[in-house]
Amino acid sequence: MEWIGAGSLLAWVWLLLGQGFFWRTDVRLPDRRDPERWPSVAVVVPARDEAEVLPRSLPSLLRQKYPGRAEVFLVDDGSTDGTGALARELAAARGGLPLTVSSPGEPEPGWTGKLWALRHGMALARERTAPEYLLLTDADIAHDPDSLRELVAAAGSAELDLVSQMARLRVVTFWERLIVPAFVYFFGQLYPFRRVNRPGARTAAAAGGCVLLRREAAERAGIPESIRHAVIDDVALARAVKRSASNGGIAMGVPPDGVRGRFGPGRRRATGGPIWLGLADRVDSVRPYPRLAELWRMVSRSAYAQLLHQPLLLLGTVVGLTLVYLAPPVALAVGLAGGDATLAALGGAAWAVMCGTFLPMLRYYGQPLWAAPLLPFTALLYLLMTVDSAVQHYRGRGAAWKGRTYGAP
């Protein structure tokens, strides 16, 4: 037990100092300035049975205060709840940016529903407006009126191919308070934002609810065709963009002079630019997850896909979560009960470091700091969700979402 306690403490010291400072929450939009000319933007919103949340999200897109040309394309992906008709009604009643509602029909084999809808929306946008940027945002995401302006300014100022913000998820019910901050915390641990944003680093990730993508970068990376089967599409998208940039910007036959700076005369670059991921200040998810069952499905539908559907990776994840998150409180309790001061000290120190790394995320979500010691219990729930994800996969019900199920590619 003392060796386990020592291993857990060493793991937390390494996570604290050696994992890209994942626990910090100060990665926000980079410094930005207004361009000489605001580029055109197409906002593409895939939507499947989103009538419940659309009245709180779509008007926020239509009322964007963007100085350049912008248009919204909502792709109704086979909804049965009147999503498309409701979108038209909201646009007629609220006004704002032009809205086009279309439907692509059922996905072709090998495509996930969301990426099939994005393909249709992006093609329609290119045909209608030939935009310089694409804002890919989910139907449950609400944007502050200056969100688009700030995203475009950040992308142009730093010459970024992709800017993504992790939307602030809803935290109202007990289960949301317990699960949601940890969800973002674990995501940052897997994909430390600072590593994602470091030029030349291999780590790549995005948050699918809010992705601003330069159209030329999308064409160079073959988006979305190159990732059409991806269940975790946001991470796959970021990897494709970053990989194509490192390949010199010619994957899709874009000539060198087709990739240039958009924010001043004479500025250009021969290859693609970097990507950026951070926490949001102006972007919020309005989807409610009032019960544990909804949160469980949100995590378990893609957890095994994150592990590449590999049993050995699943086993390693279970062992790792047990050692890192569950061992510290157990070691403390056993040490105190058995009079083993060394074991208790090791477990208590590891648990203290764990809690300390979780405090910034609790502050970001406005949650009480006394909730930090509950992280081992939350980690146990995530462990069970991950195992359940594998079980559902082998039962043929893996990655199920709104009536569709996706197996391993």
Salt bridges, closest charged atoms under 4 A:
ASP26 OD2 - ARG24 NH2 2.51
ASP26 OD1 - ARG194 NH2 2.69
ASP34 OD2 - ARG149 NH2 2.83
GLU50 OE2 - ARG287 NH2 2.72
GLU50 OE2 - LYS402 NZ 2.89
GLU71 OE2 - ARG128 NH1 3.97
ASP77 OD2 - ARG404 NH1 2.65
GLU106 OE2 - ARG404 NH2 3.37
GLU132 OE1 - ARG37 NH2 3.00
GLU132 OE1 - ARG262 NH1 3.52
ASP138 OD1 - LYS114 NZ 3.07
ASP140 OD2 - ARG287 NE 3.03
ASP146 OD2 - ARG282 NE 3.06
GLU150 OE1 - ARG32 NE 2.36
GLU159 OE2 - ARG267 NH2 3.18
GLU159 OE1 - ARG269 NH1 3.54
ASP161 OD1 - ARG214 NH2 2.54
ASP161 OD2 - ARG220 NH2 2.67
ASP161 OD1 - ARG269 NH2 2.94
GLU176 OE2 - ARG170 NE 2.97
GLU216 OE1 - ARG214 NH1 2.98
GLU216 OE2 - ARG262 NH2 2.85
GLU219 OE2 - ARG215 NH1 2.79
GLU225 OE2 - ARG119 NE 3.56
ASP233 OD1 - LYS114 NZ 3.36
ASP281 OD1 - ARG28 NH1 2.49
ASP281 OD1 - ARG168 NH2 3.92
ASP284 OD1 - ARG168 NE 3.91
GLU294 OE2 - ARG291 NH2 2.48
